[in-house]
């Protein structure tokens, strides 16, 4: 599944499309500990977290996440969102709990034949 397919699904609120909407999403990944995410997030993952700060963007960039999905109603402040745009990181928001948001990504990947 690509970022563009996730965007078109309208499951989450898109805050920034990132630089490459044709980028493949490899797997949903749930983690709120930045040190764990930095060492274990798979390249191309859709990272679902409640951590909405500048460090999240740094970890997303270092781990090569395809996108960040902020769950449970969390959102980046204006400065962090501007940084996401500058870095080309795709960002979504949702009121869903972390697990349910990741499950939505997993289910959509199955519908597109990529789970």
N, CA, C and O atoms as a printed pandas DataFrame, in Angstrom:
     atom_number atom_name residue_name chain_id  residue_number  x_coord  y_coord  z_coord
0              1         N          UNK        A               1    0.842   -1.168    0.000
1              2        CA          UNK        A               1    0.000    0.000    0.000
2              3         C          UNK        A               1    0.894    1.240    0.000
3              4         O          UNK        A               1    1.954    1.251    0.626
4              5         N          UNK        A               2    0.463    2.263   -0.695
5              6        CA          UNK        A               2    1.233    3.503   -0.744
6              7         C          UNK        A               2    0.632    4.554    0.190
7              8         O          UNK        A               2   -0.507    4.435    0.643
8              9         N          UNK        A               3    1.420    5.570    0.457
9             10        CA          UNK        A               3    0.902    6.704    1.230
10            11         C          UNK        A               3   -0.321    7.301    0.548
11            12         O          UNK        A               3   -1.285    7.680    1.212
12            13         N          UNK        A               4   -0.281    7.382   -0.760
13            14        CA          UNK        A               4   -1.405    7.945   -1.497
14            15         C          UNK        A               4   -2.691    7.150   -1.259
15            16         O          UNK        A               4   -3.770    7.731   -1.144
16            17         N          UNK        A               5   -2.575    5.828   -1.187
17            18        CA          UNK        A               5   -3.746    5.004   -0.907
18            19         C          UNK        A               5   -4.267    5.260    0.510
19            20         O          UNK        A               5   -5.477    5.273    0.737
20            21         N          UNK        A               6   -3.354    5.463    1.455
21            22        CA          UNK        A               6   -3.771    5.793    2.819
22            23         C          UNK        A               6   -4.442    7.160    2.849
23            24         O          UNK        A               6   -5.454    7.341    3.526
24            25         N          UNK        A               7   -3.889    8.113    2.127
25            26        CA          UNK        A               7   -4.485    9.448    2.055
26            27         C          UNK        A               7   -5.894    9.366    1.475
27            28         O          UNK        A               7   -6.832    9.941    2.027
28            29         N          UNK        A               8   -6.038    8.655    0.368
29            30        CA          UNK        A               8   -7.346    8.555   -0.301
30            31         C          UNK        A               8   -8.382    7.792    0.523
31            32         O          UNK        A               8   -9.583    7.955    0.305
32            33         N          UNK        A               9   -7.936    6.965    1.461
33            34        CA          UNK        A               9   -8.870    6.182    2.271
34            35         C          UNK        A               9   -9.680    7.060    3.224
35            36         O          UNK        A               9  -10.762    6.669    3.659
36            37         N          UNK        A              10   -9.164    8.232    3.543
37            38        CA          UNK        A              10   -9.823    9.156    4.485
38            39         C          UNK        A              10  -10.060    8.543    5.860
39            40         O          UNK        A              10  -10.968    8.970    6.573
40            41         N          UNK        A              11   -9.271    7.562    6.240
41            42        CA          UNK        A              11   -9.386    6.959    7.574
42            43         C          UNK        A              11   -8.895    7.940    8.634
43            44         O          UNK        A              11   -9.479    8.050    9.713
44            45         N          UNK        A              12   -7.825    8.646    8.317
45            46        CA          UNK        A              12   -7.202    9.583    9.251
46            47         C          UNK        A              12   -7.223   10.991    8.663
47            48         O          UNK        A              12   -7.415   11.171    7.460
48            49         N          UNK        A              13   -7.026   11.973    9.516
49            50        CA          UNK        A              13   -6.924   13.356    9.065
50            51         C          UNK        A              13   -5.500   13.614    8.586
51            52         O          UNK        A              13   -4.546   13.453    9.347
52            53         N          UNK        A              14   -5.361   14.008    7.351
53            54        CA          UNK        A              14   -4.043   14.304    6.783
54            55         C          UNK        A              14   -3.604   15.692    7.227
55            56         O          UNK        A              14   -4.332   16.668    7.045
56            57         N          UNK        A              15   -2.409   15.778    7.811
57            58        CA          UNK        A              15   -1.839   17.070    8.205
58            59         C          UNK        A              15   -0.699   17.484    7.270
59            60         O          UNK        A              15   -0.467   18.673    7.052
60            61         N          UNK        A              16    0.005   16.499    6.725
61            62        CA          UNK        A              16    1.064   16.771    5.756
62            63         C          UNK        A              16    1.260   15.521    4.907
63            64         O          UNK        A              16    1.407   14.420    5.439
64            65         N          UNK        A              17    1.261   15.691    3.593
65            66        CA          UNK        A              17    1.368   14.545    2.681
66            67         C          UNK        A              17    2.797   14.030    2.540
67            68         O          UNK        A              17    2.998   12.919    2.049
68            69         N          UNK        A              18    3.775   14.795    2.950
69            70        CA          UNK        A              18    5.165   14.363    2.793
70            71         C          UNK        A              18    5.647   14.596    1.375
71            72         O          UNK        A              18    4.929   15.152    0.544
72            73         N          UNK        A              19    6.861   14.168    1.109
73            74        CA          UNK        A              19    7.490   14.403   -0.186
74            75         C          UNK        A              19    7.210   13.321   -1.229
75            76         O          UNK        A              19    7.359   13.571   -2.426
76            77         N          UNK        A              20    6.807   12.124   -0.796
77            78        CA          UNK        A              20    6.665   11.012   -1.737
78            79         C          UNK        A              20    5.392   10.230   -1.438
79            80         O          UNK        A              20    5.415    9.264   -0.676
80            81         N          UNK        A              21    4.289   10.647   -2.039
81            82        CA          UNK        A              21    3.011    9.988   -1.762
82            83         C          UNK        A              21    2.917    8.605   -2.404
83            84         O          UNK        A              21    1.980    7.861   -2.113
84            85         N          UNK        A              22    3.853    8.248   -3.259
85            86        CA          UNK        A              22    3.872    6.903   -3.839
86            87         C          UNK        A              22    4.750    5.942   -3.030
87            88         O          UNK        A              22    4.953    4.793   -3.420
88            89         N          UNK        A              23    5.258    6.426   -1.915
89            90        CA          UNK        A              23    6.090    5.593   -1.043
90            91         C          UNK        A              23    5.278    4.441   -0.485
91            92         O          UNK        A              23    4.130    4.618   -0.076
92            93         N          UNK        A              24    5.874    3.269   -0.469
93            94        CA          UNK        A              24    5.198    2.080    0.060
94            95         C          UNK        A              24    5.214    2.086    1.584
95            96         O          UNK        A              24    6.222    2.412    2.210
96            97         N          UNK        A              25    4.078    1.720    2.164
97            98        CA          UNK        A              25    3.989    1.471    3.599
98            99         C          UNK        A              25    4.193   -0.023    3.782
99           100         O          UNK        A              25    3.474   -0.830    3.193
100          101         N          UNK        A              26    5.171   -0.389    4.596
101          102        CA          UNK        A              26    5.537   -1.793    4.746
102          103         C          UNK        A              26    4.764   -2.502    5.837
103          104         O          UNK        A              26    4.442   -3.682    5.698
104          105         N          UNK        A              27    4.457   -1.794    6.935
105          106        CA          UNK        A              27    3.834   -2.421    8.094
106          107         C          UNK        A              27    3.405   -1.323    9.070
107          108         O          UNK        A              27    4.063   -0.286    9.147
108          109         N          UNK        A              28    2.311   -1.529    9.818
109          110        CA          UNK        A              28    2.034   -0.597   10.911
110          111         C          UNK        A              28    2.974   -0.905   12.084
111          112         O          UNK        A              28    3.327   -2.062   12.310
112          113         N          UNK        A              29    3.369    0.115   12.815
113          114        CA          UNK        A              29    4.281   -0.048   13.949
114          115         C          UNK        A              29    3.780    0.832   15.081
115          116         O          UNK        A              29    3.596    2.034   14.891
116          117         N          UNK        A              30    3.555    0.255   16.256
117          118        CA          UNK        A              30    3.064    0.987   17.426
118          119         C          UNK        A              30    4.167    1.109   18.458
119          120         O          UNK        A              30    4.758    0.108   18.862
120          121         N          UNK        A              31    4.448    2.334   18.888
121          122        CA          UNK        A              31    5.444    2.527   19.934
122          123         C          UNK        A              31    5.393    3.981   20.411
123          124         O          UNK        A              31    5.324    4.911   19.608
124          125         N          UNK        A              32    5.427    4.156   21.734
125          126        CA          UNK        A              32    5.457    5.493   22.307
126          127         C          UNK        A              32    6.777    5.811   22.993
127          128         O          UNK        A              32    6.956    6.921   23.494
128          129         N          UNK        A              33    7.681    4.883   23.025
129          130        CA          UNK        A              33    9.010    5.133   23.575
130          131         C          UNK        A              33    9.950    5.438   22.422
131          132         O          UNK        A              33   10.241    4.572   21.598
132          133         N          UNK        A              34   10.417    6.666   22.373
133          134        CA          UNK        A              34   11.213    7.097   21.221
134          135         C          UNK        A              34   12.497    6.282   21.057
135          136         O          UNK        A              34   12.900    5.996   19.930
136          137         N          UNK        A              35   13.138    5.909   22.150
137          138        CA          UNK        A              35   14.381    5.134   22.046
138          139         C          UNK        A              35   14.114    3.756   21.442
139          140         O          UNK        A              35   14.935    3.248   20.679
140          141         N          UNK        A              36   12.991    3.156   21.770
141          142        CA          UNK        A              36   12.638    1.848   21.192
142          143         C          UNK        A              36   12.282    2.026   19.717
143          144         O          UNK        A              36   12.725    1.253   18.868
144          145         N          UNK        A              37   11.486    3.040   19.422
145          146        CA          UNK        A              37   11.098    3.294   18.025
146          147         C          UNK        A              37   12.339    3.545   17.173
147          148         O          UNK        A              37   12.419    3.078   16.037
148          149         N          UNK        A              38   13.289    4.267   17.708
149          150        CA          UNK        A              38   14.491    4.592   16.942
150          151         C          UNK        A              38   15.278    3.332   16.586
151          152         O          UNK        A              38   15.900    3.266   15.526
152          153         N          UNK        A              39   15.250    2.344   17.459
153          154        CA          UNK        A              39   16.044    1.140   17.196
154          155         C          UNK        A              39   15.247    0.011   16.538
155          156         O          UNK        A              39   15.841   -0.914   15.984
156          157         N          UNK        A              40   13.906    0.072   16.590
157          158        CA          UNK        A              40   13.125   -1.069   16.109
158          159         C          UNK        A              40   12.101   -0.759   15.020
159          160         O          UNK        A              40   11.558   -1.687   14.420
160          161         N          UNK        A              41   11.827    0.492   14.750
161          162        CA          UNK        A              41   10.825    0.810   13.720
162          163         C          UNK        A              41   11.337    0.356   12.355
163          164         O          UNK        A              41   12.423    0.758   11.938
164          165         N          UNK        A              42   10.572   -0.469   11.663
165          166        CA          UNK        A              42   11.018   -0.924   10.345
166          167         C          UNK        A              42   10.956    0.205    9.311
167          168         O          UNK        A              42   10.062    1.050    9.356
168          169         N          UNK        A              43   11.886    0.209    8.410
169          170        CA          UNK        A              43   11.871    1.181    7.320
170          171         C          UNK        A              43   10.548    1.065    6.570
171          172         O          UNK        A              43   10.095   -0.037    6.261
172          173         N          UNK        A              44    9.939    2.198    6.283
173          174        CA          UNK        A              44    8.690    2.213    5.538
174          175         C          UNK        A              44    7.444    1.997    6.378
175          176         O          UNK        A              44    6.344    1.888    5.836
176          177         N          UNK        A              45    7.601    1.935    7.690
177          178        CA          UNK        A              45    6.440    1.675    8.546
178          179         C          UNK        A              45    5.514    2.888    8.639
179          180         O          UNK        A              45    5.915    4.028    8.404
180          181         N          UNK        A              46    4.273    2.599    8.989
181          182        CA          UNK        A              46    3.324    3.630    9.396
182          183         C          UNK        A              46    3.393    3.638   10.918
183          184         O          UNK        A              46    2.805    2.778   11.574
184          185         N          UNK        A              47    4.102    4.598   11.473
185          186        CA          UNK        A              47    4.371    4.642   12.909
186          187         C          UNK        A              47    3.198    5.305   13.612
187          188         O          UNK        A              47    2.898    6.474   13.368
188          189         N          UNK        A              48    2.533    4.553   14.486
189          190        CA          UNK        A              48    1.398    5.053   15.243
190          191         C          UNK        A              48    1.859    5.336   16.667
191          192         O          UNK        A              48    2.394    4.457   17.342
192          193         N          UNK        A              49    1.647    6.570   17.119
193          194        CA          UNK        A              49    2.143    6.991   18.429
194          195         C          UNK        A              49    1.284    8.117   18.995
195          196         O          UNK        A              49    0.497    8.735   18.279
196          197         N          UNK        A              50    1.447    8.372   20.280
197          198        CA          UNK        A              50    0.824    9.545   20.903
198          199         C          UNK        A              50    1.863   10.626   21.172
199          200         O          UNK        A              50    1.533   11.702   21.670
200          201         N          UNK        A              51    3.110   10.340   20.844
201          202        CA          UNK        A              51    4.198   11.288   21.096
202          203         C          UNK        A              51    4.226   12.355   20.004
203          204         O          UNK        A              51    4.704   12.115   18.896
204          205         N          UNK        A              52    3.713   13.517   20.332
205          206        CA          UNK        A              52    3.594   14.596   19.348
206          207         C          UNK        A              52    4.577   15.711   19.681
207          208         O          UNK        A              52    4.192   16.758   20.200
208          209         N          UNK        A              53    5.846   15.475   19.379
209          210        CA          UNK        A              53    6.848   16.519   19.614
210          211         C          UNK        A              53    7.941   16.453   18.549
211          212         O          UNK        A              53    7.951   15.556   17.706
212          213         N          UNK        A              54    8.844   17.399   18.602
213          214        CA          UNK        A              54    9.920   17.486   17.610
214          215         C          UNK        A              54   10.772   16.218   17.572
215          216         O          UNK        A              54   11.229   15.808   16.504
216          217         N          UNK        A              55   10.987   15.596   18.732
217          218        CA          UNK        A              55   11.805   14.388   18.768
218          219         C          UNK        A              55   11.172   13.250   17.977
219          220         O          UNK        A              55   11.879   12.410   17.420
220          221         N          UNK        A              56    9.850   13.221   17.928
221          222        CA          UNK        A              56    9.148   12.214   17.135
222          223         C          UNK        A              56    9.545   12.336   15.665
223          224         O          UNK        A              56    9.768   11.334   14.985
224          225         N          UNK        A              57    9.629   13.555   15.194
225          226        CA          UNK        A              57   10.026   13.779   13.798
226          227         C          UNK        A              57   11.462   13.331   13.543
227          228         O          UNK        A              57   11.764   12.760   12.495
228          229         N          UNK        A              58   12.336   13.592   14.497
229          230        CA          UNK        A              58   13.727   13.157   14.354
230          231         C          UNK        A              58   13.800   11.636   14.271
231          232         O          UNK        A              58   14.528   11.092   13.441
232          233         N          UNK        A              59   13.050   10.952   15.127
233          234        CA          UNK        A              59   13.051    9.487   15.119
234          235         C          UNK        A              59   12.423    8.962   13.829
235          236         O          UNK        A              59   12.915    7.991   13.254
236          237         N          UNK        A              60   11.354    9.588   13.376
237          238        CA          UNK        A              60   10.722    9.167   12.117
238          239         C          UNK        A              60   11.713    9.273   10.960
239          240         O          UNK        A              60   11.775    8.397   10.098
240          241         N          UNK        A              61   12.470   10.338   10.956
241          242        CA          UNK        A              61   13.466   10.528    9.907
242          243         C          UNK        A              61   14.590    9.494   10.023
243          244         O          UNK        A              61   14.968    8.879    9.026
244          245         N          UNK        A              62   15.116    9.302   11.212
245          246        CA          UNK        A              62   16.209    8.352   11.422
246          247         C          UNK        A              62   15.805    6.909   11.121
247          248         O          UNK        A              62   16.602    6.129   10.598
248          249         N          UNK        A              63   14.572    6.564   11.452
249          250        CA          UNK        A              63   14.121    5.182   11.245
250          251         C          UNK        A              63   13.549    4.966    9.850
251          252         O          UNK        A              63   13.214    3.840    9.481
252          253         N          UNK        A              64   13.435    6.042    9.073
253          254        CA          UNK        A              64   12.918    5.981    7.713
254          255         C          UNK        A              64   11.457    5.528    7.669
255          256         O          UNK        A              64   11.056    4.774    6.782
256          257         N          UNK        A              65   10.664    6.002    8.647
257          258        CA          UNK        A              65    9.227    5.699    8.663
258          259         C          UNK        A              65    8.564    6.326    7.443
259          260         O          UNK        A              65    8.943    7.417    7.019
260          261         N          UNK        A              66    7.577    5.642    6.881
261          262        CA          UNK        A              66    6.842    6.198    5.743
262          263         C          UNK        A              66    5.935    7.338    6.182
263          264         O          UNK        A              66    5.704    8.287    5.433
264          265         N          UNK        A              67    5.419    7.233    7.419
265          266        CA          UNK        A              67    4.554    8.290    7.946
266          267         C          UNK        A              67    4.443    8.165    9.453
267          268         O          UNK        A              67    4.803    7.146   10.041
268          269         N          UNK        A              68    3.941    9.213   10.057
269          270        CA          UNK        A              68    3.621    9.224   11.479
270          271         C          UNK        A              68    2.119    9.411   11.592
271          272         O          UNK        A              68    1.547   10.308   10.972
272          273         N          UNK        A              69    1.484    8.560   12.386
273          274        CA          UNK        A              69    0.063    8.694   12.670
274          275         C          UNK        A              69   -0.068    9.012   14.149
275          276         O          UNK        A              69    0.223    8.172   15.001
276          277         N          UNK        A              70   -0.504   10.218   14.450
277          278        CA          UNK        A              70   -0.693   10.634   15.836
278          279         C          UNK        A              70   -2.074   10.182   16.292
279          280         O          UNK        A              70   -3.086   10.593   15.725
280          281         N          UNK        A              71   -2.112    9.340   17.313
281          282        CA          UNK        A              71   -3.355    8.733   17.774
282          283         C          UNK        A              71   -3.877    9.412   19.041
283          284         O          UNK        A              71   -3.220   10.271   19.628
284          285         N          UNK        A              72   -5.087    8.994   19.442
285          286        CA          UNK        A              72   -5.714    9.424   20.690
286          287         C          UNK        A              72   -5.932   10.936   20.753
287          288         O          UNK        A              72   -5.974   11.513   21.840
288          289         N          UNK        A              73   -6.070   11.572   19.603
289          290        CA          UNK        A              73   -6.344   13.006   19.564
290          291         C          UNK        A              73   -5.135   13.903   19.753
291          292         O          UNK        A              73   -5.279   15.119   19.872
292          293         N          UNK        A              74   -3.933   13.312   19.781
293          294        CA          UNK        A              74   -2.740   14.152   19.903
294          295         C          UNK        A              74   -2.432   14.800   18.563
295          296         O          UNK        A              74   -2.833   14.296   17.514
296          297         N          UNK        A              75   -1.726   15.909   18.603
297          298        CA          UNK        A              75   -1.371   16.600   17.356
298          299         C          UNK        A              75   -0.100   17.409   17.568
299          300         O          UNK        A              75    0.217   17.832   18.680
300          301         N          UNK        A              76    0.612   17.608   16.477
301          302        CA          UNK        A              76    1.804   18.448   16.526
302          303         C          UNK        A              76    1.406   19.903   16.699
303          304         O          UNK        A              76    0.360   20.325   16.205
304          305         N          UNK        A              77    2.231   20.670   17.397
305          306        CA          UNK        A              77    2.020   22.110   17.429
306          307         C          UNK        A              77    2.471   22.685   16.086
307          308         O          UNK        A              77    3.006   21.961   15.247
308          309         N          UNK        A              78    2.256   23.970   15.889
309          310        CA          UNK        A              78    2.564   24.595   14.595
310          311         C          UNK        A              78    4.034   24.457   14.214
311          312         O          UNK        A              78    4.357   24.232   13.048
312          313         N          UNK        A              79    4.930   24.594   15.202
313          314        CA          UNK        A              79    6.363   24.497   14.914
314          315         C          UNK        A              79    6.738   23.082   14.455
315          316         O          UNK        A              79    7.507   22.918   13.508
316          317         N          UNK        A              80    6.199   22.073   15.122
317          318        CA          UNK        A              80    6.506   20.691   14.746
318          319         C          UNK        A              80    5.905   20.357   13.384
319          320         O          UNK        A              80    6.532   19.673   12.575
320          321         N          UNK        A              81    4.701   20.834   13.135
321          322        CA          UNK        A              81    4.083   20.573   11.828
322          323         C          UNK        A              81    4.878   21.254   10.710
323          324         O          UNK        A              81    5.039   20.690    9.628
324          325         N          UNK        A              82    5.370   22.454   10.969
325          326        CA          UNK        A              82    6.210   23.141    9.982
326          327         C          UNK        A              82    7.493   22.347    9.735
327          328         O          UNK        A              82    7.968   22.272    8.602
328          329         N          UNK        A              83    8.053   21.753   10.792
329          330        CA          UNK        A              83    9.261   20.938   10.657
330          331         C          UNK        A              83    8.966   19.671    9.849
331          332         O          UNK        A              83    9.786   19.251    9.033
332          333         N          UNK        A              84    7.809   19.066   10.072
333          334        CA          UNK        A              84    7.420   17.886    9.297
334          335         C          UNK        A              84    7.336   18.243    7.815
335          336         O          UNK        A              84    7.763   17.468    6.959
336          337         N          UNK        A              85    6.791   19.407    7.521
337          338        CA          UNK        A              85    6.688   19.847    6.120
338          339         C          UNK        A              85    8.071   20.078    5.536
339          340         O          UNK        A              85    8.337   19.684    4.400
340          341         N          UNK        A              86    8.946   20.707    6.291
341          342        CA          UNK        A              86   10.310   20.963    5.829
342          343         C          UNK        A              86   11.057   19.656    5.566
343          344         O          UNK        A              86   11.814   19.551    4.601
344          345         N          UNK        A              87   10.841   18.664    6.428
345          346        CA          UNK        A              87   11.537   17.380    6.303
346          347         C          UNK        A              87   10.823   16.409    5.366
347          348         O          UNK        A              87   11.348   15.333    5.078
348          349         N          UNK        A              88    9.643   16.773    4.891
349          350        CA          UNK        A              88    8.911   15.918    3.966
350          351         C          UNK        A              88    8.314   14.683    4.605
351          352         O          UNK        A              88    8.149   13.660    3.940
352          353         N          UNK        A              89    7.985   14.763    5.893
353          354        CA          UNK        A              89    7.432   13.622    6.621
354          355         C          UNK        A              89    5.910   13.670    6.569
355          356         O          UNK        A              89    5.301   14.680    6.921
356          357         N          UNK        A              90    5.305   12.581    6.130
357          358        CA          UNK        A              90    3.847   12.487    6.091
358          359         C          UNK        A              90    3.310   12.352    7.511
359          360         O          UNK        A              90    3.822   11.570    8.312
360          361         N          UNK        A              91    2.260   13.136    7.811
361          362        CA          UNK        A              91    1.687   13.139    9.150
362          363         C          UNK        A              91    0.166   13.041    9.063
363          364         O          UNK        A              91   -0.484   13.757    8.301
364          365         N          UNK        A              92   -0.377   12.131    9.871
365          366        CA          UNK        A              92   -1.822   11.966    9.998
366          367         C          UNK        A              92   -2.197   12.117   11.464
367          368         O          UNK        A              92   -1.354   11.972   12.349
368          369         N          UNK        A              93   -3.480   12.411   11.715
369          370        CA          UNK        A              93   -4.004   12.469   13.072
370          371         C          UNK        A              93   -5.291   11.665   13.146
371          372         O          UNK        A              93   -6.018   11.532   12.161
372          373         N          UNK        A              94   -5.559   11.128   14.342
373          374        CA          UNK        A              94   -6.802   10.397   14.581
374          375         C          UNK        A              94   -7.139   10.434   16.056
375          376         O          UNK        A              94   -6.257   10.563   16.906
376          377         N          UNK        A              95   -8.412   10.320   16.349
377          378        CA          UNK        A              95   -8.849   10.198   17.727
378          379         C          UNK        A              95   -8.839    8.755   18.212
379          380         O          UNK        A              95   -9.074    8.494   19.392
380          381         N          UNK        A              96   -8.570    7.820   17.312
381          382        CA          UNK        A              96   -8.564    6.398   17.670
382          383         C          UNK        A              96   -7.407    6.076   18.619
383          384         O          UNK        A              96   -6.374    6.745   18.597
384          385         N          UNK        A              97   -7.586    5.050   19.449
385          386        CA          UNK        A              97   -6.458    4.549   20.235
386          387         C          UNK        A              97   -5.362    4.007   19.312
387          388         O          UNK        A              97   -5.620    3.692   18.150
388          389         N          UNK        A              98   -4.168    3.905   19.826
389          390        CA          UNK        A              98   -3.013    3.482   19.034
390          391         C          UNK        A              98   -3.264    2.146   18.336
391          392         O          UNK        A              98   -3.073    2.036   17.125
392          393         N          UNK        A              99   -3.689    1.137   19.087
393          394        CA          UNK        A              99   -3.880   -0.181   18.495
394          395         C          UNK        A              99   -4.937   -0.149   17.395
395          396         O          UNK        A              99   -4.737   -0.726   16.326
396          397         N          UNK        A             100   -6.048    0.515   17.647
397          398        CA          UNK        A             100   -7.116    0.571   16.644
398          399         C          UNK        A             100   -6.663    1.298   15.383
399          400         O          UNK        A             100   -7.045    0.913   14.277
400          401         N          UNK        A             101   -5.861    2.336   15.534
401          402        CA          UNK        A             101   -5.337    3.049   14.366
402          403         C          UNK        A             101   -4.423    2.140   13.555
403          404         O          UNK        A             101   -4.501    2.111   12.326
404          405         N          UNK        A             102   -3.557    1.398   14.241
405          406        CA          UNK        A             102   -2.665    0.461   13.547
406          407         C          UNK        A             102   -3.461   -0.641   12.866
407          408         O          UNK        A             102   -3.113   -1.071   11.766
408          409         N          UNK        A             103   -4.518   -1.095   13.505
409          410        CA          UNK        A             103   -5.368   -2.123   12.919
410          411         C          UNK        A             103   -6.041   -1.615   11.643
411          412         O          UNK        A             103   -6.196   -2.368   10.682
412          413         N          UNK        A             104   -6.437   -0.352   11.629
413          414        CA          UNK        A             104   -7.027    0.244   10.415
414          415         C          UNK        A             104   -6.010    0.206    9.267
415          416         O          UNK        A             104   -6.366   -0.116    8.134
416          417         N          UNK        A             105   -4.755    0.532    9.558
417          418        CA          UNK        A             105   -3.710    0.482    8.532
418          419         C          UNK        A             105   -3.539   -0.961    8.054
419          420         O          UNK        A             105   -3.485   -1.217    6.851
420          421         N          UNK        A             106   -3.455   -1.888    8.985
421          422        CA          UNK        A             106   -3.300   -3.302    8.640
422          423         C          UNK        A             106   -4.457   -3.785    7.762
423          424         O          UNK        A             106   -4.247   -4.455    6.751
424          425         N          UNK        A             107   -5.672   -3.436    8.164
425          426        CA          UNK        A             107   -6.854   -3.861    7.382
426          427         C          UNK        A             107   -6.834   -3.269    5.980
427          428         O          UNK        A             107   -7.163   -3.954    5.011
428          429         N          UNK        A             108   -6.452   -2.004    5.865
429          430        CA          UNK        A             108   -6.381   -1.366    4.548
430          431         C          UNK        A             108   -5.286   -2.022    3.701
431          432         O          UNK        A             108   -5.451   -2.179    2.491
432          433         N          UNK        A             109   -4.192   -2.397    4.318
433          434        CA          UNK        A             109   -3.131   -3.089    3.576
434          435         C          UNK        A             109   -3.661   -4.416    3.052
435          436         O          UNK        A             109   -3.311   -4.818    1.943
436          437         N          UNK        A             110   -4.494   -5.101    3.821
437          438        CA          UNK        A             110   -5.097   -6.352    3.371
438          439         C          UNK        A             110   -6.036   -6.149    2.215
439          440         O          UNK        A             110   -6.108   -6.990    1.319
440          441         N          UNK        A             111   -6.766   -5.041    2.213
441          442        CA          UNK        A             111   -7.700   -4.738    1.130
442          443         C          UNK        A             111   -6.968   -4.412   -0.160
443          444         O          UNK        A             111   -7.486   -4.641   -1.253
444          445         N          UNK        A             112   -5.761   -3.876   -0.027
445          446        CA          UNK        A             112   -4.984   -3.552   -1.224
446          447         C          UNK        A             112   -4.064   -4.707   -1.618
447          448         O          UNK        A             112   -3.268   -4.594   -2.550
448          449         N          UNK        A             113   -4.191   -5.835   -0.879
449          450        CA          UNK        A             113   -3.416   -7.024   -1.205
450          451         C          UNK        A             113   -1.976   -6.971   -0.755
451          452         O          UNK        A             113   -1.123   -7.649   -1.326
452          453         N          UNK        A             114   -1.687   -6.166    0.273
453          454        CA          UNK        A             114   -0.305   -6.011    0.694
454          455         C          UNK        A             114   -0.074   -6.324    2.153
455          456         O          UNK        A             114    0.964   -5.942    2.693
456          457         N          UNK        A             115   -0.991   -6.999    2.813
457          458        CA          UNK        A             115   -0.776   -7.351    4.218
458          459         C          UNK        A             115   -0.340   -8.795    4.344
459          460         O          UNK        A             115   -0.110   -9.276    5.454
